[in-house]
Amino acid sequence: MLWFAYLLVALLIITSVLLTLLILLHRGKGGGLSSMFGGGVSTSLAGSSVAEKNLDRYTLVVGVIWFACIVAFGFWIKTATS
């Protein structure tokens, strides 16, 4: 059952890196660190584009997978130690 822990750790590392990259790809929505570097100057013409909506969906899916990996790894540790 040790292979399950290695699988979860590998999946957790992959989703962590992917989630970080997806979050960095998002456009700044105002007041924060992104507007400090000139991100707040741009205007939104028609709201969100299709690419931004897809980026939101991908980020949400990867975030759910990341969260599920953390919960599964916690359950695995709990059962392995008892």
Helices and strands as residue ranges (DSSP letters): H 2-25, H 33-36, H 50-81
